[in-house]
Amino acid sequence: MRMWRSLALSLALLLPACGDSSNNNDVPSPPFEMRLRVVFSSGLAAPMDLQAPPGDSRLFIAERPGRIRVVQGGVLQTTPFLDISTRVTVQGEAGLLSFAFDPQFLTNGFVYVHFVENIGTFGDIVVERYQVSSGNPNLLDVSSVQPVIRIPHQDFGNHYGGRVAFGPDGMLYLSTGDGGGGGDTLMNGQNPATLLAKLLRLDVSTLPGTVTPQIWAIGLRNPFRYAFDGAQLYIADVGQDQREEIDVVQANTSGLNYGWNVIEGLRCYPNGGQCNTTGLTPPVYDYDHSQGCAIIGGYVYRGAAIPELQGQYLFSDFCSGFVRSLSFSNGVATVKEATVNAGSFAVQSFGQDGAGELYILTGDGRVLRIVRQ
């Protein structure tokens, strides 16, 4: 996904709305106002995800090498919430990629951890469940581990996806990449017999028994981040070398085909010519590589600090560092760009705290909070 490439960009840079003039989705509307406040500039090793249970004042930050750290009272705690770094590979695009608190976390203490395990040539995609220690709310009990799913990924060291998150139906979802290489070398995008290049739905209520994945959607290239917002699902799918895309659909709609590798964004792959798009679900928005290289999906803003951003889906790009908002209504996507961006190091991910406020995590180890201008 080219996740760890960086470009030298000024924090105050406002990117021009340039791109393929044949596609109006490229062009953002006039900019919106916001600031990025530095929460941490050191002390974290490659922060990859930031979460918190609803209403919890703590922050939980996943580090790519295989740790989840706790921030309490604004202080980064020395002892990790979880440390599985001896099992996690950081080869290529691998690492500890995401985690999710169970919807009933306050009563059951369950946390689902998504990482690439250091096994075989490149590492398998793994999701496991842990439970909070009975004697320490800032520590997961490693002896409580329950396997959820393992997906072999031994051909290439890229395109793992992905994210774990709970949907409005209470099920756990996992997005997976197409297995790596370039151009869907393994032809997984349109193959319903593989768990790669998919959005999977997992009924974790069967634990500690077997979890049988349901293929919820196919045709995804590298959906590094997606987000549920009430009845809607937003998927940011990283493109090959031409287009980056956002898909917005009803969260309860299964069986969709997002088109990879027949289409890349709104463009037929590989040469932009003619292709059969029957049965494919096109993105609501895409942009070309004059504006970036790999989309980083965020969240729909539901915090209280910036009322004017309510209901807006925020996203960025790994190379460009812009921050854009997308609203989707009556089949029309409206995109605006912030007057600041995330600076000179790669945007790795967005995060969301227990109050619904949003954060950006960067390749130089910074945690930036999105605040009002």
N, C-alpha and C positions, 0 to 999 in steps of 0.2 A: 504494500500500500504506500510505500515511500514515507512511512510514518515518522521517520527520524531524520529527514532532510530539513535543513534550516536555511533561511534567507535573511540577509541583513535588511530589516525594514524599520523605519522610525515608528515609535509609539503613536505619534500624532498623524501618521500618514493616512490619508483618505484615498482608497483605491479608486481609479476611474472605472466607470461602468462601460467596459469595453467587451467585445466579443463578437460572435457570429451574428451579423445583422439579420440573418434569416430567421433567427429565433428570438422573439421578444422576451422570453424568459430570462435571457442574459442580463437585462438592463434593470438595475435596482432603481427604485424611486428616490426622491430626495432623502438625505440622511436623517437619522434620529440621534438624539443626544443621550449620552451615558458616559460613565467613567469606569476605569478599571483600577480598583484599590488593591495594593499589594498586601496580602495576608501573610504569606511566607515567601522569602527570597532565598532561603538556605535551610538546610537540615533535612530535606527530603531527597530521596534517590529516585528520580524519574517517576514523579506522581502520575498515575494513570486513571484513577477514578476517585470520586469524592461523593460520599453518601451519608445519610443519617436517617434514623427512623423519624417519622412525623412527630413534631413537637419536642424532639431531643435537641438540647443545646450543644451537644458534642459534634465534632466532625470526625469522620472516619475516612482516611485517605490511603488508597492502595498504591504501593510502590511496585513498579514493574519487576524488580528482582525477586518479589515474592513475599512482601510484608504488607500488612495493613496497620497503619498508625492511628493513634487516637489523639485528638486535640480537645482538651478540656479546659474551660476557662481561658481560652486563647493560648494555652501552653501545649506544645507538642510533647506528648509523654514519651519517656525513654523506652519503656517496655511496649513492644508491639501488641496490638490486638490479636494478631496472628502472624507467625513467621514460618512459612513453608519454603523458604528460599533454597534449601538443599534439594528440593524436588522440582523447582521451576527453571526452565531454560529461557534465556533471553536471546537466543540465536535468531537472527533475522528479525521478524516482526512478533516474536513470541514474548511471553512474560505473564505476569499476573494481570489480566486484562480488565476484570470487573468483578463486582460482588453485589449482592442484593439482600436486604433485610426481609424476612418473612412478614407478610401482612399482619400476622399475629405475634410479632417479635416480642411485644411487651409481656406476653404470657408464656411463649414457648422458647424465646431466646435463640431462634434459628437464624443462621446466616448462610447464604449460598455463595460459594467462591468459585470463580471461573478463571482458569489458567491453562498454560501449555506446559505439560509435564516433561521433564528431561528424561525421555525414554526413546529408544530407537535412534534413527538418523536425525530427525528434526523435532519430534515431540508430538504427543497427542493432545487434542482438546479435551479438557477434563472439567467437570463441575462436581463439587462436593458440598455436603452440608455439615456445618459445625454448630455447636451450641455454646452459649455463653457460660463461662465458669460459674458454679453456684457460689463461689466465694469472692469473685472479682468481676464486676460488670464491665471492666475494661480489658477483659481477656477471654478469648475463645478457648474452650477445652479441646485440645488436639485429640484426646482419646475418644471424643464424641463423634469423630468423623464418620459420615455415611456417604458412600459413592452414589452419585445421581446418574451421570452419563459419561461415557468415554467415547470419543470419535477419533479413529486413526487418521493421522495427517503426516505421512512419512515420505511424501514425494518432493515437497518444496518447503522452504522456510518462510513463506509469506502467505497472505490471505487466510488467516485463521478466523476472520471476523473480528470482534463480535462482542456481544454483551449478554448478560443475564438480567432479567427484570420481570417483575410480576405484572400481569395484565389485570384489567378490571374484573375479569372472571375468576381471579384468585389463582390462576395457573402460572407456572414459571415458564418464561420464553427464553430461547437461546438463538442468537443469530450466528451463522457460520459462513465463512468465505468459501470460495470455489476450489480450494486445495492448492492454489498457488501456481507459479509459473506466470505466463502471460497469455492473454487471449483465451483463457479457459482451456489450457493445454489438456487437462484431464476430462473435458467435456462433462462437467458435473452440473453446470447451470440448468440445463434442460433434462437432466436425468433424474426421474422421480425415485430411482432405486438407491440413491445415496443420500446421506445426511449432510453433505457439504453443499454450499451455495443455497442454503435454506433458512427459513425461519421455523423453528421447532417449538412445539407446545408440549410441556411436561407436567404431568399430574404428580406432584411430589407428595401428595397425601398417602401414596402407597408405600413410602419409606417407613421402615427400613427394608422394604421389599424391592422388587424390580420396577424401574420406571421405564415405560415404553414410550418413546417419543412419537408424537404426531407431527407429520410434515404439514405445517400451517401454510407455507408459501414457498414457491420455488423461483429460480431465475434471478438470484442475487449474486453479485460478484464479490464484494467484500463489505458487507453491511456492518461496519465497525461500531456504529452507534445507532440506536433507534430509541424511541420514547413513546409511551402511552400518555394520553391526556384525555381522561374521561372516556368517551366513546370513540376517540380517534387514535390512530397509530401513525407515527411519523418515522420513516426510515431514510437515513442518509446512506446512500450506497456509493462507494468509491469506484470511479470509472477506470478505464484502461489508460488511454493517452489522449482522449479528446474531450469527454464530458463527465461532469459530476452531477449527481441527481438527488432529488428528494421525492419520496413517494408519500402520499397522504391518503389513507383509506379508513373505512370504519373498522374499529378494533375487532369486531365480531365476525369479520369477513374472512373466511378461510378459502384455500384452494386457488389463490391468485398466482399468476405467473408474471414476474416483473421483467422478464425479457432477456436477461443475459444468457448466452452471448449472441442472441439475434440482434438485440439493440443495445447501445451504450447511450444512456440518457434518452433523448428523443431522436437519436441518429442511428441509422442502420449500421451494424458492425460487420466487417471492419472498415469498409471504404466509403460509407455514407451513401451508398447507392440504394437500390430497391431491395426490399425484403418483405417477407410475409409476417405481418404483425397481428394476424388474427388470433384472438384469445390472450393477447398480452396486455398488461396493465402499464400504461406509460407513466412516467413521472409527472408531477404537477409543476416541477421547476427543475431546470438544469442550467449549467454554465460551462463555458469552455476553459481551456487551459491557458489562455492569456490572463486569467484571473486567479489561478491557483493550480494545485496539482492533486489534492486529495481532500474531499469534504470531511469535516468533523462535525457530526450531528450533536445537537444539544437537547434542550427541553423547551416545552411551552412554559412561559413564565407565569407562575401562580403565586409569587411572593407579594408582599405588601409595600416594599420600599419604593417601587417604581410603578405607580398605578398606570401610567401611560403605556407600559409594556404588557399589561395584562392580556393574556390570550395569544401572545406572539411567540412563535417558535424561533428560537435563537440557534444559529449555527455558525461555523467558521471553516477555515481551510488550513491544512497543515503547513503549506508553503507560504501563503499570503498573510495569514493572521487576521484577516478582516473579521468583523462581527456583523452579521446580517440577521434581520428578523423577517419571518415569513408568516403571513396570515392567509388562510385559505377559506374562501366563502363562495358559495354558489358556483363552484367549479373554477374559480379564478384565484390564482396565487398572486399576492402583492408582496414584493420584497423591498426592504429598505436596508441601508447600510449605516452603521454607526460612524460617528466622527472620529473615533479612535480605534486602534486595533491592538492585538496582543503582543506586538513588538517583534524583536529580532530573532526569537527562537520559536521552534515549531510548536503549534498548538497540538497537544496530545489528546485532550478530552475536555468535556464540560463536567461539572459536578452540581449537585443540588443538596442543600442542607435541610434540616428538619422544619424550617419555616418556609421552604419553597424558594429561597434566594439562590441565585446561580453563580457559579464560579468557572474560571478557565484555568486549566493546568497546562504548563508549558514545558518544553524540552530542556530548559535550563533550571528546572526544579522549582519554578515559581507557582504559587497559588494566587490567583487574582479574583477578587470579588467584583461582580458587576453591580455598580451603584449608580444612583441618580447624579446627573450633571450638577 
